[in-house]
Amino acid sequence: MLKLGIVGLGTVGSSVVKILQENKEIIRARAGVEIVPAIGVARNLEKHKNLGIVLSDNVDDILEDESIDMVVELIGGVDRAYEIVKKALLKGKSVVTANKALLAYHRYELQEIANGQGFGFEASVAGGIPIIRSLREGLSANKILSIKGILNGTCNYMLTKMIDEGVSFGEVLKEAQELGYAEADPTFDVGGFDASHKLLILASIAYGIDAKPEDILIEGIEGINSDDIFFAKEFGYNIKLLAIAKQNNDKVELRVHPVLIKKEQMIAKVDGVMNGVSVIGDFVGETLYYGAGAGGDATASAVVSDIISIARGESTPMLGFKKLSTNELSLIEPDMIETEYYVRMSVIDEVGVLSKISSLFAKHDISIDSFLQKSSKNSGKTTLLFSTHKCQEKRIKEALKSIKELSFVQGAPSMIRIED
Amino acid sequence: MLKLGIVGLGTVGSSVVKILQENKEIIRARAGVEIVPAIGVARNLEKHKNLGIVLSDNVDDILEDESIDMVVELIGGVDRAYEIVKKALLKGKSVVTANKALLAYHRYELQEIANGQGFGFEASVAGGIPIIRSLREGLSANKILSIKGILNGTCNYMLTKMIDEGVSFGEVLKEAQELGYAEADPTFDVGGFDASHKLLILASIAYGIDAKPEDILIEGIEGINSDDIFFAKEFGYNIKLLAIAKQNNDKVELRVHPVLIKKEQMIAKVDGVMNGVSVIGDFVGETLYYGAGAGGDATASAVVSDIISIARGESTPMLGFKKLSTNELSLIEPDMIETEYYVRMSVIDEVGVLSKISSLFAKHDISIDSFLQKSSKNSGKTTLLFSTHKCQEKRIKEALKSIKELSFVQGAPSMIRIED
């Protein structure tokens, strides 16, 4: 018998208990041992009294109980979760967590403390999709060339609505909040921060690279408007918030931002609240993983699968590498990233505007791939939409800065990266 | 150091050696041990002399060598492979194989012989896609409600061409043979047999069910014609060869056949030679796995990932269940399957035909969902295309038999199942 202490009985915690109860027989057959949710710790015990497990409002009732084999941490947040998980490991208990923020900041310390003890975190990235296992075990023969993930269902839901139904960012945000897909303060989701936490976890498994959210390029979807969608449709693109990790020689680029991506790409077909991750390996080519990235039941499915794996005696190294990798990879400076760009600007409709902007692009050594002009009748203003060939991020930023200074340009020009 | 003996140096075997050589450093870091392809066994040694490993044409040089830790079986076929794998296990060596036919027939005996020794077979289903691991580990918390797989790239390539370009079955088969996607005798692929082997392996992991290819419903794509494609397009369907496993109460249905499936479904978006598997679990909902299902490098990626997992000390039970499952599931009789159907028939264009056929459907208690008529001008013949509501397979077969007897019906009517 394997005895669990569950810290946090919110949506995910309650689902974990429910799965362990409802699928008890099949889980016992698969794990080879009975798995028992022995104690649940929560603040409001009254609320959970029908859950069918012993309740406590004191986490020490789990940590100090030697009969508890495993701690399931589902309270979220960084500091308190870190203390609990660390203490559990030091007490010789294995740990399963769904906490992406904890891992975004402390995964390497925790790996060291765990030192081979069971530590599962499948639920921390893309909810029910077994992407951690796939990357760490299923693709372990490969050098990972790239990971491109739709890791935030809220953003994907909003972008799908904006593109399919022409709804504005503001309108769809309000709707997502009403549906419970978006928080009252949506910054963590729509600003790309949630996705960045998940990206860092995947990047550790693929590249053994230690980085924090502060180290990488993160942009949200707040700036996307109907002109961008018009351009995307015209040229066969979809717009997605992608979390991207790529290796180029001994450099790794990690970034989260909206992209224009060709509609035919499998990852571009992942719509609505669903998550998807495309991984390209040097031998396997592209594989893609799709499913529910959030929600109590889907996330709890991943938590319980981790519990079963530990019960089975799983021995895979937590972050995929048994020893520290010998090939030292380092992060690329965001300014050194090379990609294609889409640029939008609003200008006063006067003679010579296009020629001036074209020559400014040329001066920055940026070559234009396609161009669209969208006039608002009688307003005297027009919107110019460009896409460029591949160039360095630094150059596009300098060009946008120069463009902003031009007398006929209204407001700041904006850009979206294009992913091929 | 882990020493491998590789039996079979064809496309996959050569790729396995190549991966182990090219990705040596990263594999060592991930596995925690150096993995060395020590001996390769092949018939034509001359052909492989530049591979950089010791060669032999005698498999006993592997089996009788106590320094060899693991046997990688890549010769295919059932009987000889079974002998080699069995002998290797009895000698205490772990085994990795890509051999779907071997497992379709002998997986339960091999599990018993292996008795916890390392036995990897990720490459036997869907090439480079880690579907075995995902099902066995990533989704282990769930009762599996259904598996729907595009498991044969040849068929998927052909169907995609037929639908997108209007090419006939005969033409696209010829083209697939020229491209090397289809064998000179294509029956194993286009007849659905290849996919059935893979389905049986997945069904064992999901349901613990022991069945052989002979026990299940297998139909190929040979009968699909332009009328079927016309109907599919008209009603928003795609046509795919699906391998399907579903649990209904204590019955499991296993079947391989072409289906009409709504274009919006994620699995219906898997086109060309690619493979895809959609799995629905009771808590996780739908997850989908996509990638290359064949080819030396993609298949070898799965083989080497298995080797790494065994080197890491993997302890997951081979077929997913640590003990025999207590809930005994049995196969459903194909005649008892319930689904929706599409029916095509060619009739002489005369008064009262439609009413006679409609009443015949009604007599068999089959309710029509939609109907299309396609006349060939001046031929005096017309094609009738129906789709039905859900009914039992038995009833549709009886109805088709009765329809065939009608004087105005030309040849045998045909049907394709509709998957929702």
Interface residues (C-beta under 8 A of the other chain):
Chain A: S15 I19 E22 N23 E25 I26 I27 A29 R30 A31 G32 V33 E122 G128 I129 P130 R133 S134 E137 G138 L139 S140 A141 N142 K143 G208 M266 K269 V270 G281 D282 F283 V284 G285 E286 T287 L288 Y289 Y290 G291 A292 G295 D297 A298 A300 S301 A302 V303 V304 S305 I307 I308 S309 R312 G313 E314 S315 T316 P317 G320 F321 K322 K323 L324 S325 T326 N327
Chain B: S15 I19 E22 N23 E25 I26 I27 A29 R30 A31 G32 V33 E122 G128 I129 P130 R133 S134 E137 G138 L139 S140 A141 N142 K143 G208 M266 K269 V270 G281 D282 F283 V284 G285 E286 T287 L288 Y289 Y290 G291 A292 G295 D297 A298 A300 S301 A302 V303 V304 S305 I307 I308 S309 R312 G313 E314 S315 T316 P317 G320 F321 K322 K323 L324 S325 T326 N327
